[in-house]
Amino acid sequence: MQAGLICCAVLLLTAMLTVPPEARIQCRGNFQMTKYGPIATPYSEEEQIAFVARSYGQSVSQVRKNPLMKVYLCQTLGYDSRLKGSCTAYGPDTYAPARQLYSGAKRGPSGAPLTLPKAPASGPFCCG
C-alpha cells in the first residue's frame, strides 16, 4: 500500500514538473518566438552566445548563470556574424576602434590628414 502511494506521488510530481513543449521558451537566433511574433530578449541572446560557443568546441553550460562568461565569450568570439546582435555591448567592435583612433592621424574624405585650425594669439577669448 505504501509503495503504491509513493509510486502515485512520484508519477503526480513528474507530471506536474514536466513542461509541455508549447510552454517552453522557443528561441530562433536572438529572438524569442511568441504568438505575437519574434521578440528580442536577453534570454534568447544568451542562448545564442552559448550555441555559437559550442559550435567552436567550447564547453558552455549556461551563459545566464555567469555574466562574466558572456563578456569573455563576446570578446573572444564576437567577430562571428551570428553574435552581432548578442554581443553589441561586449564585442570586439566596441573596444577595438578606440585603439585605432590614436594609432595615426585622422584622414578626411580625400585621404589627406585632418589638421585643426590654429588658435588666435589674441582676441576676445584669449589672454585679455
N, C-alpha and C positions, 0 to 999 in steps of 0.2 A: 504494500500500500504506500509506504513512504517512498519507495523507488519510483512508483508511478507518479506521485505528486512532484517529486524532483524533476522527473522527465518532462512533465507538463509545464513546470515552471521554466525549465531551460528552453523548451520549444516556444513558449509565450515570449520570453525575453529575447530570443533570437528573432522572432517575428517582429517585435517592436523595434529592435535595433537595426534591422535590415531596411535600408532606404530604397524605395523604388527608383529605377533609373531616371524617371522623369523629374524626381525631386533633387537629384544631384546637380551640382553646378556644371554646366556644359560650356567649355571654352573652345573657341576657334581662334587661334592666334592670341592676340591681346584682348579679345572681346568675349564677354560672357553672353551666351545666347539666351534670350528671354522670349516670351511670347510677343513682346512688343518690338523685337528686333535686337541687333547686337548693341551692347553697352560696354564701354571701356571701363574695366575695373582693375584695381591693384592685384586682386587675386589671380585674374587671368594673365596679367603681365608677369607676375612672379612664376606662374606655371610655365609660361613661355620661356622665361630665362632658364628654368630647370630643364625644360625639354631640349633647348639648344645646348646646354652644358652637357647633358647626357649624350647628345649626338657627337660631341667631341671626346667622349670616353670618360668624362669626369663623373665621379660617384656623388650625386647630389640627392639628398632625401627630400627636403623641402626648403625653399628659399624663404618662405614666410616666417619660419621659426628663428632664422638667423639673419637679421638685416645686414650685418657686415658681409655675409656671404653674397648678398645681392650686389653690394658695392664692388666686391672683389671680382665677381663674375662679369659684371658690366665693364669694369676696367680692363679685364683681360680678354674678354670675348666680344666687347662692344662693337668691334669693327664688322661683325656679322650683320648682314642686312636684315635678318629676322629679328634682331634686337633693337632696331632703330626706335621703335615706339616704347619699348620697355625700359630702355637704358638712357633716356634723354637726359636725365639729371646726372648720371654717373659715367656715361660712355666716354670714349677717348676724344670725341668731337668737342666735349665741353671743357676739357682741361688741356688738350694739346694745342689749340690755336693760340693760347696765351703765350706759349713758348715761342711761337713763330712771330709774334708782333715785335719782339725786341731782338730778333736774330739778325735783322738787317734793316736797311732803310725802307720805308714805305714807298710804294710806287703808285703813280697816278694811272689814269686810263691809257695814256700814251706810252707808258713804260718808264717815263722819266722819274727820278726820285722827287718826292714831295719835300718842299722846304717851307718853313714857317717864315712869315714876314718879320723883319727886324723891328723891335720896339723903338719908338722915337726917343731921342736923348732928352728932350724936354717937351713940355706941353702941360695941358691941364691935369693929366693923370700921373705925372711924374715929377718928382723931385722939387716941386714948389713953385 
